[in-house]
Amino acid sequence: MIYLNNAATSYPKPLSVQDAMLDALQSSGGNPGRSVDSLTGKADDVVNHTRFLAAKMFGISNPNHVIFTSSATEALNIAILGTLKSGDHVITSTMEHNSVTRPLYHLETQEGVRVTKIPMDPIKGVDPDDIVAAITDDTKLVCLTHISNVTGTMNDIAEIGDICHKKNVRFLVDASQSAGTHPIHMDSMNIDLLAMPGHKGLMGPSGTGLLCIGDHVDPALLNPIKFGGTGVQSELPYQPIDLPFRYESGTLNVPGIAGLGAGIRFINETGMDNIFVHESFLMQMLLDWLSDIPSITIYGNLDATQKGAVLSINIDGMDPVDVAMILDTSFEIAVRPGLHCAPDAHRTIGTIDIGGTIRISPGYFTTAEEIHAFIDAMKEISE
């Protein structure tokens, strides 16, 4: 199988990730924070080490500001639902994932939060001037994707973060398609909240995610959305204020966190720049060769260095699902068709009424030969 669906989840995982998860199951079987025995201590070590690695990768001085979640979706829900209340104003874009649009829709329709969606150009991204123009006295949050999961379009989060910092507005970044492949430094980019999955660019397993909270953010101002046992301060009837416990009720996924830590180590050892260069090389191959097929429409930027490794296309007159099924059954190639959980993005690029797009997303383990095979398949299907 040629796997070109890394925007959904990276595959294959590095062997070191698999080994770390097995080792955690075999030798770190305790419940972190719930005892003083050696097994529990090993589980604590796994969790603390991964927390440290993530903090270092994303420019956080205090590792306790790294919160483990089950996914980017949970991380985004904590950040959005924990920040906004009735009467608040939030700014987002027209190309966000449902993990952003659905919590905001709930707050808008049920809680009285005002939502402004500013245009996100499929090639250039969000115009920072539009952010400035949209901010009001009631604006409490700007929530944007770093890289679109539909077109790979990239936003200038450093410039937008600077705007938010000067306006004293909290800035939340969805790094689902950029964490692990693009440098992100929360402090220098003025990012207050950073949400991401563990199972995509970070090379970790499914069921893992991170919410990184800026060193300067007061945890008391971000309400938890889950309450329960934390292993500490059990005498309190209310949720602890201290991080990371405020947002980590319940037993943590130690094998998953072990795998996530191994994924981050793999990125550090390989070099994030090397990963980006390889994926950009493959993406430019796709862009150049697909552009030569007359019946194919490409959505978004044609310069691979100015986008993520995510590409949406369509073949004239063909349903995206049909194309994906042909690729799977006749060529053993995996892509993703449809709306990709981002209907606003498809409204923006004009594909909502035609069933979305065919999304191709190579990863670090994708080879040039596999891209050649995909191009040959697309030529044959188009003809």
C-alpha positions, 0 to 999 in steps of 0.5 A, a space after each residue: 500500500 502506498 500511504 498518502 493520508 498523513 494529514 489524517 494520521 502519520 504512517 508508518 510510525 518509527 520503530 522507536 515509537 512502537 518499541 517505547 509503547 511496548 516497553 511502557 506496557 511491560 515495565 511502566 505499568 503503574 498509574 502516574 501520580 497514584 502511588 509511590 511504588 517503582 512501577 508508578 515511578 517508571 510511569 511518572 518518568 515516562 510522563 515527565 520526560 515526554 512533557 519536558 521534550 514537548 516543552 522544549 520543542 515548543 518554547 515553553 520554559 515550564 514543562 507543567 504547562 504541557 497538558 496531555 489530551 486524547 487528541 487535538 480536538 480535546 485540546 481545542 475544546 479545553 482552550 475554547 470552552 475554557 476561555 469564552 463566556 457569554 458576551 465575549 467575542 472571538 475571531 476565527 477564519 473561514 477555513 477552520 476544522 470542525 474541532 474549532 467551528 463546532 465548539 464555537 457554533 455551540 458557544 454562539 448559539 447556546 451561550 451568547 458568544 459572538 463569532 467573527 469569521 474572517 476570510 482566509 485566502 486559499 493561497 495567502 492565508 489570513 490577512 493580518 490587517 483583517 485581524 486588526 480590523 475585527 478586534 473589538 473591546 469585547 474580543 477575548 480570543 483569536 483562534 486560527 489554524 497554522 496550516 489548513 488541513 484541506 489546502 495546506 495554506 499557511 497563516 503567518 502566526 508570528 505576525 498575528 501573534 504579535 498583533 494579539 499580544 499588542 491588543 491584549 487578546 489571547 491567541 490560540 493556534 491549531 497546529 494539527 498540520 504543522 507540529 513536528 514539521 514546522 518550527 513553533 516557539 510559543 514565546 517568540 511568536 506570542 502564542 498563548 495556547 497551542 493545540 495539536 494531535 500526537 498522531 500526525 507530525 509528531 509521529 506518536 500513536 492515536 489517542 494522544 494530543 497536547 495543549 500547550 499553555 504559555 508560561 505567562 497565562 494564568 491557569 485560573 483564567 482558563 476553566 477546565 471542562 473535565 473534573 475528577 481525580 488528579 492524584 494530588 490535592 485530593 482533599 479539595 472539593 474543587 478542581 486544583 488550580 495547579 498545572 498540569 493537574 487542572 486539566 488532566 483528570 483521570 488516568 493518563 495514557 502512559 503507553 501513548 505518551 511513551 510513544 509520543 515522547 519517542 516520536 518527538 525524540 525521532 524528530 529531534 534526531 532526524 532534524 525537523 528541517 530535514 523532515 520539512 525539506 523531504 516533504 516539500 520536495 515530494 509536494 513540489 513533485 506533486 504540484 508540478 506533475 499534476 499541473 500538467 494534467 489538463 483535467 485536474 484542478 489544484 486548490 491552493 498555493 503551487 509553491 511547496 515551500 509556502 505551504 504544508 504537505 497537504 494538497 487538494 485536487 479534483 478530476 473534472 466530472 468525477 466524484 472524489 470518493 470514486 477516485 479514492 476508491 479506484 486508487 485503493 482498489 486498482 492501484 493500492 494507494 490510500 488518499 482521503 476524499 470528501 470534506 475532511 471535517 472542514 466544510 468551511 474550507 470547502 465553502 471557501 474554495 468552492 467544493 462544498 457542493 461537489 463532495 469536497 476534494 481528493 486530499 493527498 498528504 505525503 509524509 517523511 516515510 513517503 518516497 519519490 517512487 511512490 509519488 511517481 506511482 501516484 502520478 501515473 495512476 492519476 494520469 490513467 484515471 484522468 484518461 
